Amino acid sequence: RRIANPGRVFVDATALWEAQGRVFIDGRLVVLQPWFVIEIISPLVDVQLKDDVQSGKIMGDISAFFEESELLETHVGTLRKEIRKFVEFGEIHSRLLLAFLWRNVDGLAKKHYSHVIEMLAASGVILMLECDGENRASAVALCRLAAAADPVVRAKVWPREARTNERELTLKLEPYTGFPAGFVERQGWRST
């Protein structure tokens, strides 16, 4: 039997699969294993992580992580700093942090982290940034950003006028995925 509009059949089939939870569709991105998306995003949005860092409970998780991995314990201090930056500012700078966050994700090899990061950037979960003018990139987990800009920090970091004996710098950011709604306002930036 000949199908009159095979493209429409595919669209209908993917819509049905999404409704049944068999696939996850985000724009042009189709994930065939939605449980995988949940597993990789869950550590990025874990609200308990901040409390674990503040209470010191995270140290037990860090110790267990180093016992189970082949990493040197000399990196414990580095990981603690990376976790703190992640919790406070959403910053993701290293594979060490990702290995810790994704330690319980089955079937995710470290060699695939860059692909997962690209997928998360394409879907707007994270924002990719260039770092220090080098050829390396860092990312920001948008869900970790403050809902409102801290007025004290904004006044120090983003003053309305240049201070005496200082020059004003204009920073232009053009992420290839665009900024999510409200992002600029939450940071206290002025958009032009």
Secondary structure as the mmCIF struct_conf table of DSSP 4:
data_model
#
loop_
_struct_conf.conf_type_id
_struct_conf.id
_struct_conf.beg_label_comp_id
_struct_conf.beg_label_asym_id
_struct_conf.beg_label_seq_id
_struct_conf.end_label_comp_id
_struct_conf.end_label_asym_id
_struct_conf.end_label_seq_id
BEND BEND1 ALA A 4 ALA A 4
HELX_RH_AL_P HELX_RH_AL_P1 PRO A 6 ALA A 19
TURN_TY1_P TURN_TY1_P1 GLN A 20 GLY A 21
BEND BEND2 ARG A 22 ARG A 22
STRN STRN1 PHE A 24 ASP A 26
TURN_TY1_P TURN_TY1_P2 GLY A 27 ARG A 28
STRN STRN2 LEU A 29 VAL A 31
BEND BEND3 LEU A 32 LEU A 32
HELX_RH_AL_P HELX_RH_AL_P2 PRO A 34 VAL A 45
TURN_TY1_P TURN_TY1_P3 VAL A 47 VAL A 47
HELX_RH_AL_P HELX_RH_AL_P3 GLN A 48 SER A 55
TURN_TY1_P TURN_TY1_P4 GLY A 56 LYS A 57
HELX_RH_AL_P HELX_RH_AL_P4 ILE A 58 GLU A 68
BEND BEND4 SER A 69 GLU A 70
HELX_RH_3T_P HELX_RH_3T_P1 GLU A 73 HIS A 75
HELX_RH_AL_P HELX_RH_AL_P5 VAL A 76 PHE A 89
STRN STRN3 GLU A 91 ILE A 92
HELX_RH_AL_P HELX_RH_AL_P6 ARG A 95 LEU A 101
TURN_TY1_P TURN_TY1_P5 TRP A 102 ASN A 104
TURN_TY1_P TURN_TY1_P6 ASP A 106 GLY A 107
HELX_RH_3T_P HELX_RH_3T_P2 LYS A 110 HIS A 112
HELX_RH_AL_P HELX_RH_AL_P7 TYR A 113 ALA A 122
TURN_TY1_P TURN_TY1_P7 SER A 123 GLY A 124
BEND BEND5 VAL A 125 VAL A 125
STRN STRN4 ILE A 126 GLU A 130
TURN_TY1_P TURN_TY1_P8 ASP A 132 GLY A 133
BEND BEND6 GLU A 134 ASN A 135
STRN STRN5 ALA A 137 ALA A 141
HELX_RH_3T_P HELX_RH_3T_P3 LEU A 142 ARG A 144
BEND BEND7 LEU A 145 LEU A 145
BEND BEND8 ALA A 147 ALA A 148
HELX_RH_AL_P HELX_RH_AL_P8 PRO A 151 VAL A 157
BEND BEND9 TRP A 158 TRP A 158
BEND BEND10 ARG A 160 GLU A 161
HELX_LH_PP_P HELX_LH_PP_P1 ALA A 162 ARG A 163
TURN_TY1_P TURN_TY1_P9 THR A 164 ASN A 165
TURN_TY1_P TURN_TY1_P10 TYR A 176 THR A 177
HELX_LH_PP_P HELX_LH_PP_P2 PHE A 179 PRO A 180
TURN_TY1_P TURN_TY1_P11 ALA A 181 GLY A 182
HELX_RH_AL_P HELX_RH_AL_P9 PHE A 183 GLN A 187
TURN_TY1_P TURN_TY1_P12 GLY A 188 GLY A 188
HELX_LH_PP_P HELX_LH_PP_P3 TRP A 189 SER A 191
#
